[in-house]
Amino acid sequence: MNTTTKLSGFALGLAAVFGAAYGVGQLADPVTPAAETRHDAGDPTHGSAAQPSGSAGSSTDDAAAHLPGGLLVSDRGYTLAPVVAPAGEFAFRITGADGAPVTRYDVAHDKRMHLIVARRDLSGFRHVHPELAPDGTWRIASPLGGPGVWRAFADFTPTGGPALTLGVDVTVPGSLDARPLPTPATSTTVDGYTVSLAGSPQPGRAAELTLTISRGGTPVTDLQPYLGAYGHLVALRQGDLAYLHVHPEGAPGDGRTPAGPAVTFSAEFPSAGAYRLYLDFRHGDAVHTAEFTVVVGVTAVPDGPATSTPAVTTSPTATGAPSAGAGHGHD
């Protein structure tokens, strides 16, 4: 049963308004769960989870090195800092260890900044690309389309620095119709496309996930490159929203990677649990997002009691249930 709640503005630690577009929405303290074995480091172009979120050095860095991406608002001297913005706009800066805004970034997958936002019940998702102003402020039309607590992920590589994913909570006040995570299924439909998912992920171990796209019963064999690939996959863990950004095997124009219908990823899930997967693919000169629920290492529906299984995990699954909140968006 859906539960309707009323959200209001609040200040928890970081009492800064993220933007006038959110009324009195304020930033919540960053999620900082106990350190766990890190499994999301690797070369993002080869499909392992893309962004390291910590490094060796101080004890703080050592702890961060064992966290999946997106759980920290500050890491390796870089901080995701909110900026007050006009109504309808989302703005932030990345500051360095000296507190000054970072103004130089490397291009990764055709963009210098990937901004992903997801409502904490995983019923809303957007992947957009803000523009950088000379003063180091990133700006874009607000991607938050409805009330709720949202997690904003900044996925970037500062020039001369490490690839990072920083995250922070943003509250959008208003009446919230909270929704449980959709139950697993093996296919979903979006914008007239059918996407199926196959594979057997296991916690802490790389596994192949293959997504196959068709339209009207016909396999799609002319996918268009999107951000330098035939597909981008973001996985968010239910609960703390640990972030995994994976990319497919091969690349457009490499002479060996077909433009569909199948897109294969190698992904490493850091722990057992329920995850929500978001596949972005481009066809017909438009970007489409297919959503899936994957249960790794447990034998229960996502909103029910979970019991551990032996070393073998459950197969990945998908859902065609519509998402609540803002829905999808790309820029």
Buried (B, 14 or more C-beta within 10 A) or exposed (E): EEEEEEBEBEEEEBEEBBBBBBBEBBBBEBBBEEBBEBBBBBEBBBBBBBBBBBBEEEEEBEBBBBBBBBBBBBBBBBBBBBBEBEEEBBBBBBBBEEEEBBBEBEEBBEBBBBBBBBBBBBBBBBBBBBEBBEEBBBBBEBBBBBBBBBBBBBBBBBEEBBBBBBBBBBBBBBEBBBBBBBBBBEBBEBEEBBBBBBBBBBBBEBBBBBBBBBBEEEEBEEBBBBBBBBBBBBBBBBEBBBBBBBBBBBBBEEEEBEBBBBBBBBBBBBBBBBBBBBBBBBBBEEBBBBBBBBBBBBEEBBEEEBEEBEEEBBBBBBBBBEBBBBBBBBB
